[in-house]
Amino acid sequence: MLLLRFKATKVRRKRKNSRRFCSSDESAPMKHAQIINLMREMGVIKSDSVFKACLHIKPSYFAHLSRSQELDEHHRVDAEQVAEVYHTYITTLESLRKNLYPGGRALDIGSGSGFITALMAHMVGDSGLVVGVDNDENMIRASRINMMKAYPELYKIIRFEHEEGFNGFKQSCPYDVIHVGGAVKYITSNWIRQLKIGGLMTAAIIQKNGKDQMLCLFTKYAENLLSTSELFPVCYEPLLKVYE
């Protein structure tokens, strides 16, 4: 039986002013680089490695639209939504940063479009490896196309695999980092086994009421033992099994 030890450390989330994500002309949203620089000024981005990765990897290349396969940088979205999305993935990367070092190994479960996979690949560099797994074969195919088109230099250190996310991907374990890209009720024994001792994992945990979610940071400090820090509330799509 696998044991989970919860050292429930809560990290209070700072309120952010979403209006700051508009340019001086409030009808025009800020460009990607402007947002990333602002996030650094606001203290959301704390490290050079996260800053460089976020500046280099643009979410526009991983957006799926009916009319176009690329989202233009000037595409108009609600400023509050922009702030929420950027804050969530940047804070997640900052939480995992110390294990996303050159030569590190990371697993992205429910990798979707491959955006977070690409960010982690940028951080682990040429000598590292990042595996993205998703149970949607179409998403895996699209992820490979996105990466080859936009960031061919990263494609050589990324594997996109059509797999059941709850199983992880044991062929390339153990991992320094595991990022779970969908909301779950529990951490599976597969993920725990595939994480190195000292490894870090983030996952959105569905709370007992079945509605609320809390993004949590897990640290594996001994075989089958995790400590947990609660980061902040989130709203993720659930991580589904193949038959769901």
C-alpha positions, 0 to 999 in steps of 0.5 A: 500500500502506498502512503501519502504524507500531507504536510499541508502548507498553503501558499496564499495567492496574491490578487492580480489586476487583470486590467494591467494586461491591456495596453494603454489603449484598453481595446488592444490586448498586450502582445506575448512578450509584453505580458511576460515582461509584465509578469516578471515586473509583478514578481510572478516570474521569479527566475531567469530560466522560467522567464527565458522559457516563457518568452521563447515559447509562444502559446499562439503556436499551440492554439487550435482554432477552426479557421486557422491553426495558429492564433495571431498574437493580436487575437483579442481575449478578455484581459482577466482570462489572459491573466489567469492562464499566464499566472497558472502556468507560470506559477506551476513552472516556478514551483517545478523550476529547481528540478527542471535543470539542464539534463533533467527528465520530465513527464507531462501527463495530459499534455494536450497541445504540447505547450507546457511540454515545450516550456519544460523542454526549453528548461531542461535543454539539449541534454534533457528529455520531456515526455508528453502523454495523452489518451487523445490520439488526435492531440498527440498528432497535433502536438507533434506537428505544432512542435516540428513547425514552431520549435524543431530544435526542441522536438529532438528532446521531446516524445509525444506518446499516445498513452493512458495518462493514469499509467504514466510512462514507465519506459523513460522513468524515473522523472525529476518532474511530473506535471499533471495537466488535468484535474484528478481525485488522487495521485496514482501509484504509477506516478509515485513510482515513476518520480525520483526521490527528490522529484516534484509533481504538480496536480490539480486535486478535486476536493471532497465537494466534487467541484473545487480544485486545488493545485498542489505541489508534491515532493517525493522525499522517500520511497512511496512517500510524498509531502504536499503543499497547496498552491492555489485554487484552479479550474482544470478540465478533468483528466479522463481515462480512455474509456470515459 
